[in-house]
Amino acid sequence: MQSRKDKKMSFTVSKQCSVVKNYPELGIVKSANSETLNVTYEAIIVNSVDAGVAEVQFSVKSDDIGEGIITYSFNHNGLDNLLVQAETALKNSFNYL
């Protein structure tokens, strides 16, 4: 599905994130104040494409807290440049939150 010519990019947004404190020794999880973080997203792999919807994994990084992986599904416009399409779709989704 992905061709070598696809150019993976990344983008960074400032995002208000909820925070949960975990005290595993006590079995207690407690909400805390939210934080504003600079978060960098990069589409890394296409998981699946079906009926006009693509599912893509993103690498997510914040210098303040670390790294993770999320899965994002979006309506694609053809099979070319799916990683670029995914990053554009995710970035545009933040404008509607």
N, C-alpha and C positions, 0 to 999 in steps of 0.2 A: 504494500500500500504506500509506504513512504519511499520517496526516491532520495538518492544521495544529494540532489540539488536543493532539497528543502533546507532553508536557513532557519535554524533555531535561534530565537532571540530570547531575551528575558525582559521583564519590565518590573519596576518597583513602584509600589503604592504605599501611602501612609494610611494605615488602617486601624480603626478602633476595635480592640479585641477584648472579649470578656476573659476574666481570669478566675481560675478555680484553684484554691489551695488544697493540697492533699496531705493528710497526716496518716500514712499507712499503718503506723504502729497503733493508732487509736481507732482505725476504721472510720475516720471522719473526713468528709469532703465539704469544703466551705467556699461560698462565693466570695470574691474579693473585688476591689475596685478595678474598673477596666483600665487598659493601657493603650496608648497610641504607639504603634510599632511601624517601622519601615520594613516592608515585606517584599521580597523578590520572588517572582514566579517564573519558572521556565518549563515549557512543555517538553517532556523527555521521551515519551513512548505512546503510541496508539494502542490501546487495549482491544478495541473492537469498533466495527462499523456495521450498522444495521438499520435499514429503513430510513435513511437520511439522517441518522443520529450517530455521532462518533463519541467514543469514550476515550479520554486521554489522561495519562498520569502527568502530574506536575511536581517538580521539585520546588519546595517552598523553603525559603531561608530568611531568617531575621538575625542580624548580628547580635541583638539583645538576648535572644533565647535559644537559637540553634536552627536545626534543619528538620524537615519532614517531607512527606509525600501526601498529595491529595489526588482524588479522581474527580474529573469534571466531564460532564456530558453536554453536548451542544449539537444544534442542527448545522450540518456542514453544507458547503456549496461545491459539491464535486469532490473527487478524491485527491486532487493536487494540493500540495502544501498543507496537509492536515494539521501539522504542529503549529504552523503560522496561523491557520484559521482558529485553532484552539486558543492560542494566546490572545488573538484579537477578540474572540467571543468572551473569554474570561475577563479581559480588561474592560470591555464594554459593559459587562454585567455589573461591575462596581459602580457605574454611573446610575444604575437603577436601584441600588440598595438604599 
